Amino acid sequence: WANSSTRASLGARVSAESRSRSLRVVPRSTVFRFKGKDIDVQEIGAKLNVNAVLSGRITHRGDALDVQVDLIDIKRESQLWGNLYHSSTTDFLSLQQQITNDVSSKLGIGLSTETREKLTRHFTDNTQAYQFYLQGRYYWNKRTAVALERAIDYFKQAIALDSTFALAYAGLADTYIIQGQYSGIPTRITIPLTQKAARRALELDNSLAEAHTTLAFCYYEEWKYDDAEREFKQAISLNPRYATMYHWYSVMLARMGRLDEAATMIEKAHELDPFSPVIVLNVGAIALARGQFEEALRYFTKSIELDPSFAVGYEWAGLANMRLQKYSEAQAQLEKAVELSGRSSECIASLGFFYGKRGMREKALKLLKENELHYNSGSGAAYNVATIYAGLGEKEKALGLLEQDVRDHSTWIGELLMDKAWDDIRTDPRFIALEKKVGLVK
């Protein structure tokens, strides 16, 4: 909460194609894109492809809240409805329910009992815990090692205030499961932590699609693909509008070589949350795996436009430009990725691979040593060391490290089928044996 006032916007699209009217609420991560920015409501409506925007100005003085809510018709450029609410921070969650009821009434949408319960459902009665949860999700979306640590801290603070807050446990699980990629923490550490938090969330609320989704990705990282697919399908049945579920299902399918199915899933995620940098990036990742380098670059560039600090967006854009033989652009983007990521093992690996392929041996060897330190200290995978050896053309060393990565059961080993760094050794019997061991090929 700001000390004086903050502004938030919520998009709603109303369809009159039939006699019944429907409401689409834009995902929180999409709306957060406009947080703190001085953007005209008309522009927001156009960007979100909505007919109406609910704009709220919140004034916070001590425990008192004044909330001015205005529902704006984007096409007619007129106010449909407005109201000033007076509340306290302790009653804020009840205020959300009241505003939901008032807005749906003014839109002329008759909400079913089930829909009304979903929209007004309270996962916690503790306002401060809910705020910590939202802050956790904000940093979780940043996808950097430092941001993920902050997310964990906020989720833990939420749980400390309300030990029955299922969504906070789900958020904690979501953060642990991606630390292998963005923080380099081994799966032997992240998977038990993820499973503990996800299962606690499901103990509190077994209908939580978020927790089923995270558990599904856990199964995938354990190479239990049938169990993973079962959990993903369970999550879809519980909440077919949860974008991260389609996103992570797509990642699994793509890494298993099921690119058509993966493309369908990531497009669904993109439809639900078109302004998520990581979802936009993964649309490009499918295109890159298919050899559609120009198309891939377009999405990677879009992910950077959505978040100019998005390190992996620069990394993947650099890899796409490398494939397009735009080497100066590729080098600049890969170096930017290393800088923005805080010198993550993943981004160092991609830059080292580039240096190796371009004959910049001394630079590649320097990054190789850095990634060896990451691996030995537990903040990076053998996979990322092997990637640089592949760029240097040292096949035997790369294969030896990949075999070690299989033994480590790292999060990265699932990339074997998709990652074009291995194109030069893909037909080697040792490489094929690794794919079979991980269960990626029969």
C-alpha positions in Angstrom: 0.0 0.0 0.0 1.2 3.5 -0.7 1.0 6.1 2.0 -1.2 8.4 0.0 -2.8 6.8 -3.0 -2.3 4.1 -5.6 -4.1 3.3 -8.8 -5.1 -0.1 -10.1 -7.0 -1.2 -13.2 -9.0 -4.3 -14.0 -10.1 -5.2 -17.6 -13.5 -6.7 -18.3 -14.7 -7.9 -21.7 -18.4 -8.3 -22.1 -19.8 -10.4 -25.0 -23.3 -10.0 -26.3 -23.1 -12.7 -28.9 -25.9 -14.5 -27.1 -28.6 -13.5 -24.8 -26.4 -14.3 -21.8 -23.4 -12.0 -21.1 -20.0 -13.2 -19.9 -17.2 -11.6 -18.0 -13.5 -12.2 -18.5 -11.3 -10.9 -15.8 -7.7 -10.2 -16.9 -5.0 -12.1 -14.9 -3.3 -10.2 -12.1 0.1 -10.5 -13.7 -1.2 -8.7 -16.8 -2.7 -5.9 -14.9 0.5 -5.5 -12.8 2.2 -4.4 -16.0 0.4 -1.0 -15.7 1.1 -0.6 -12.0 2.6 2.7 -11.1 2.5 4.0 -14.7 0.7 7.1 -15.9 -1.2 5.5 -18.8 -4.6 6.7 -20.1 -7.5 4.4 -19.4 -8.3 4.3 -23.1 -4.8 3.1 -23.9 -5.1 0.4 -21.2 -8.4 -0.8 -22.6 -7.0 -1.0 -26.1 -3.9 -2.9 -24.9 -6.0 -5.4 -22.9 -8.6 -5.8 -25.7 -11.4 -5.1 -23.3 -14.7 -3.1 -23.5 -14.6 -1.8 -20.0 -12.0 -0.9 -17.5 -12.5 -0.8 -13.7 -10.2 1.9 -12.4 -9.7 2.3 -8.7 -7.9 4.9 -6.7 -7.0 3.9 -3.2 -6.2 6.5 -0.5 -4.6 5.0 2.6 -4.3 7.0 5.8 -3.4 4.9 8.8 -6.0 2.1 9.1 -8.5 4.0 7.0 -9.1 3.4 3.3 -11.0 5.5 0.7 -11.5 3.6 -2.5 -12.9 5.5 -5.5 -14.1 3.0 -8.2 -15.0 4.0 -11.7 -16.2 1.7 -14.5 -15.3 3.2 -17.9 -16.9 2.3 -21.2 -13.8 2.3 -23.5 -15.7 2.5 -26.8 -18.1 5.3 -25.8 -15.4 7.0 -23.6 -17.9 7.5 -20.8 -18.4 6.5 -17.2 -20.8 3.6 -16.8 -20.7 3.8 -13.0 -18.7 5.1 -10.1 -18.7 5.0 -6.3 -16.6 6.0 -3.3 -16.1 3.3 -0.6 -14.9 3.9 2.9 -13.3 1.0 4.7 -10.4 0.0 6.9 -7.4 -2.2 6.1 -8.8 -5.0 8.3 -12.0 -5.0 6.2 -10.4 -4.8 2.8 -11.2 -8.3 1.8 -14.9 -7.8 2.5 -14.7 -4.6 0.5 -13.4 -6.7 -2.5 -16.6 -8.8 -2.3 -18.8 -5.8 -2.2 -17.1 -4.2 -5.2 -17.4 -7.4 -7.2 -21.1 -7.6 -6.5 -21.7 -4.0 -7.4 -19.7 -4.1 -10.6 -21.4 -7.3 -11.8 -24.7 -5.8 -11.1 -23.9 -2.6 -13.0 -22.6 -4.6 -16.0 -25.9 -6.5 -16.0 -24.2 -9.8 -15.5 -26.1 -12.3 -13.5 -23.5 -14.3 -11.7 -24.2 -17.9 -10.8 -23.8 -19.0 -7.2 -20.7 -20.9 -8.2 -19.1 -18.0 -10.2 -19.9 -15.6 -7.4 -18.2 -17.9 -4.9 -15.1 -18.1 -7.1 -14.9 -14.3 -7.5 -15.5 -13.4 -3.9 -13.7 -16.4 -2.3 -11.3 -15.5 0.6 -8.3 -17.8 0.9 -7.4 -15.8 4.0 -9.1 -13.3 6.3 -5.7 -11.7 7.2 -5.3 -8.6 5.0 -1.6 -8.3 5.7 -1.0 -12.0 4.8 -2.8 -11.4 1.5 -0.7 -8.4 0.7 2.5 -10.5 1.4 1.1 -13.1 -1.0 0.6 -10.5 -3.8 4.1 -9.2 -3.2 5.5 -12.8 -3.4 3.7 -13.3 -6.8 5.1 -10.0 -8.1 8.7 -11.1 -7.4 8.0 -14.7 -8.5 7.2 -13.3 -12.0 10.6 -11.5 -12.1 12.4 -14.8 -12.7 15.8 -14.0 -11.2 17.7 -15.6 -8.3 17.5 -12.5 -6.2 13.8 -11.9 -6.9 12.9 -15.6 -6.1 14.6 -15.2 -2.7 12.4 -12.2 -2.0 9.3 -14.1 -3.2 10.1 -16.9 -0.8 10.5 -14.4 2.1 7.1 -12.8 1.3 5.3 -16.2 1.0 6.8 -17.3 4.3 5.7 -14.0 5.9 2.1 -14.7 4.6 2.2 -18.2 6.1 3.5 -16.9 9.4 0.4 -14.7 9.7 -2.0 -17.4 8.5 -0.8 -21.0 8.6 -4.0 -22.1 6.7 -3.4 -19.8 3.7 -3.3 -22.4 1.0 -2.4 -20.0 -1.9 0.7 -18.9 0.0 1.9 -22.5 0.3 1.2 -22.9 -3.5 3.2 -19.7 -4.2 6.1 -21.1 -2.1 6.0 -24.3 -4.0 6.0 -22.5 -7.3 9.1 -20.6 -6.3 11.1 -23.6 -5.1 10.4 -25.5 -8.3 11.9 -22.9 -10.6 14.9 -22.2 -8.4 16.7 -25.0 -10.2 16.6 -23.0 -13.4 17.1 -19.5 -12.2 19.2 -20.0 -9.1 21.0 -23.1 -10.0 19.9 -25.0 -6.8 20.1 -28.8 -7.3 16.8 -30.7 -7.6 17.7 -32.9 -4.6 17.1 -29.7 -2.6 14.3 -28.0 -4.5 12.0 -31.0 -5.2 11.5 -32.0 -1.5 10.8 -28.4 -0.6 8.4 -28.0 -3.5 6.6 -31.2 -2.7 6.2 -30.3 1.0 4.7 -26.9 0.2 2.5 -28.2 -2.6 1.1 -31.1 -0.5 0.4 -28.8 2.4 -1.5 -26.5 0.0 -3.6 -29.5 -1.2 -4.2 -30.6 2.4 -5.8 -27.2 3.0 -7.6 -27.1 -0.4 -7.5 -30.0 -2.7 -9.3 -28.0 -5.4 -6.3 -25.6 -5.9 -5.2 -25.8 -9.5 -2.0 -24.0 -8.6 -0.8 -26.7 -6.3 -1.7 -29.5 -8.6 0.2 -27.7 -11.4 3.3 -27.4 -9.3 3.1 -31.0 -8.2 2.8 -32.0 -11.8 6.0 -30.2 -12.7 7.6 -31.9 -9.7 6.7 -35.3 -11.1 8.1 -34.2 -14.5 11.4 -33.3 -13.0 11.5 -36.8 -11.4 10.9 -38.2 -14.8 7.5 -39.6 -13.7 5.8 -38.4 -16.9 2.5 -40.3 -16.5 2.0 -39.0 -13.0 2.9 -35.5 -14.2 0.3 -35.6 -17.1 -2.4 -36.9 -14.7 -1.8 -33.9 -12.3 -1.8 -31.4 -15.2 -5.1 -32.7 -16.4 -6.5 -32.6 -12.9 -5.4 -28.9 -12.7 -7.1 -28.2 -16.0 -10.4 -29.7 -14.8 -10.2 -27.6 -11.6 -9.4 -24.2 -13.2 -9.3 -24.1 -17.1 -8.3 -20.4 -17.0 -5.0 -20.8 -15.1 -2.3 -19.7 -17.5 0.7 -21.1 -15.7 -0.8 -24.5 -15.8 -0.8 -24.5 -19.6 2.6 -22.9 -19.7 4.3 -25.6 -17.6 2.4 -28.4 -19.3 3.7 -27.0 -22.6 7.3 -27.0 -21.2 7.0 -30.6 -20.4 5.5 -31.6 -23.7 8.1 -29.6 -25.7 11.0 -31.2 -23.8 9.5 -34.6 -24.6 9.4 -33.8 -28.3 5.6 -33.4 -28.5 5.9 -30.0 -30.1 2.4 -29.8 -31.7 0.8 -30.4 -28.3 3.2 -28.1 -26.6 2.3 -25.3 -29.1 -1.4 -25.8 -28.4 -0.8 -25.5 -24.7 1.5 -22.4 -24.8 -1.0 -20.6 -27.1 -3.7 -21.2 -24.6 -1.5 -19.8 -21.9 -0.7 -16.8 -24.1 -4.4 -16.2 -24.8 -5.1 -16.1 -21.1 -2.1 -14.0 -20.1 -0.7 -12.2 -23.2 1.5 -9.8 -21.2 3.5 -12.4 -19.2 7.1 -12.1 -20.4 7.9 -15.7 -19.6 4.8 -17.1 -21.4 5.6 -14.9 -24.4 9.2 -16.2 -24.3 8.0 -19.8 -24.3 5.9 -19.2 -27.4 9.2 -18.3 -29.0 10.9 -21.3 -27.5 8.6 -23.6 -29.4 9.2 -21.8 -32.6 13.0 -22.0 -32.0 12.8 -25.8 -31.5 11.0 -26.0 -34.8 13.7 -24.0 -36.6 11.5 -21.0 -37.1 14.2 -18.5 -36.0 12.6 -15.3 -37.2 9.3 -16.1 -35.6 11.1 -17.1 -32.4 13.1 -13.8 -32.3 9.8 -11.9 -32.7 8.5 -13.4 -29.5 11.8 -13.0 -27.6 11.9 -9.4 -28.5 8.3 -9.0 -27.3 9.2 -10.5 -24.0 11.9 -7.9 -23.6 9.5 -5.1 -24.5 7.2 -6.3 -21.8 10.0 -6.3 -19.2 13.2 -4.6 -20.2 15.0 -6.2 -17.2 14.0 -9.8 -18.3 17.4 -11.5 -18.6 16.3 -14.7 -20.2 14.5 -12.7 -22.9 17.9 -11.3 -23.9 19.5 -14.7 -23.7 17.0 -16.4 -26.0 17.0 -13.5 -28.4 20.7 -13.8 -28.6 20.5 -17.5 -29.3 17.9 -16.8 -32.1 20.1 -14.1 -33.6 23.1 -16.5 -33.5 21.0 -19.0 -35.6 20.2 -16.2 -38.0 23.9 -15.4 -38.2 23.4 -11.9 -36.8 26.4 -12.3 -34.6 27.0 -8.7 -33.4 23.3 -8.5 -32.2 23.6 -12.0 -30.6 26.8 -11.1 -28.7 25.3 -7.9 -27.3 22.1 -9.6 -26.2 23.9 -12.6 -24.6 26.3 -10.3 -22.7 23.3 -8.2 -21.6 21.6 -11.4 -20.3 24.6 -12.2 -18.2 24.6 -8.7 -16.7 20.9 -8.6 -15.9 20.8 -12.1 -14.5 23.5 -11.3 -11.9 25.8 -13.7 -13.8 23.5 -16.7 -13.6 24.9 -20.1 -14.7 22.3 -20.4 -17.4 23.1 -17.1 -19.1 26.9 -17.7 -18.7 26.5 -21.0 -20.5 24.7 -19.5 -23.5 27.3 -16.7 -23.8 30.2 -19.2 -23.4 28.7 -21.4 -26.1 28.5 -18.4 -28.4 32.1 -17.4 -27.7 33.2 -21.0 -28.4 31.4 -21.2 -31.6 32.7 -17.9 -32.8 36.3 -18.8 -32.1 36.7 -16.5 -29.0 38.4 -19.3 -27.1 40.0 -17.2 -24.3 36.6 -15.6 -23.5 34.9 -19.0 -23.5 37.5 -20.5 -21.2 37.1 -17.7 -18.8 33.3 -18.3 -18.6 33.9 -22.0 -18.4 35.9 -21.6 -15.2 33.2 -19.3 -13.8 30.5 -22.0 -14.5 32.7 -24.7 -13.0 32.7 -22.6 -9.8 28.9 -22.4 -10.0 28.7 -26.1 -10.3 31.1 -26.9 -7.5 29.4 -24.5 -5.2 25.9 -25.9 -5.9 24.6 -22.8 -7.8 24.8 -24.3 -11.3 24.4 -27.6 -13.1 27.0 -29.7 -15.0 24.7 -29.1 -18.0 25.7 -25.5 -18.1 29.4 -26.4 -18.0 28.9 -29.0 -20.7 27.2 -26.3 -22.9 30.4 -24.3 -23.1 32.4 -27.4 -23.9 30.0 -28.1 -26.7 30.6 -24.6 -28.1 34.4 -25.2 -27.9 33.9 -28.5 -29.8 35.1 -30.7 -27.0 32.6 -33.4 -27.4 34.0 -36.0 -24.9 34.1 -33.5 -22.1 30.6 -32.3 -22.9 29.2 -35.9 -22.9 30.9 -36.7 -19.6 29.3 -33.7 -17.9 25.9 -34.5 -19.3 26.3 -38.0 -17.9 27.0 -36.4 -14.6 24.0 -34.2 -14.9 21.8 -37.3 -15.4 23.3 -38.7 -12.2 22.6 -35.3 -10.5 19.0 -35.5 -11.9 19.3 -31.8 -12.6 16.4 -29.7 -13.9 18.3 -28.9 -17.1 18.7 -32.5 -18.4 15.2 -32.4 -19.7 16.3 -29.9 -22.3 18.3 -32.6 -24.3 15.7 -32.9 -27.1 15.0 -29.2 -27.5 18.4 -27.6 -26.9 20.2 -26.8 -30.2 23.5 -26.7 -28.4 23.7 -30.5 -28.8 23.0 -30.6 -32.6 26.7 -31.5 -33.3 26.6 -34.6 -31.0 22.9 -35.6 -31.2 23.6 -38.8 -33.2 26.4 -39.9 -30.8 25.4 -43.3 -29.2 26.3 -41.9 -25.7 24.0 -38.9 -26.3 21.1 -41.2 -27.4 21.7 -43.4 -24.4 21.3 -40.3 -22.1 18.0 -39.5 -23.8 16.7 -43.0 -23.2 17.9 -43.0 -19.6 15.9 -39.8 -18.9 12.9 -41.4 -20.7 12.7 -38.8 -23.4 12.9 -41.4 -26.2 11.9 -45.1 -26.2 
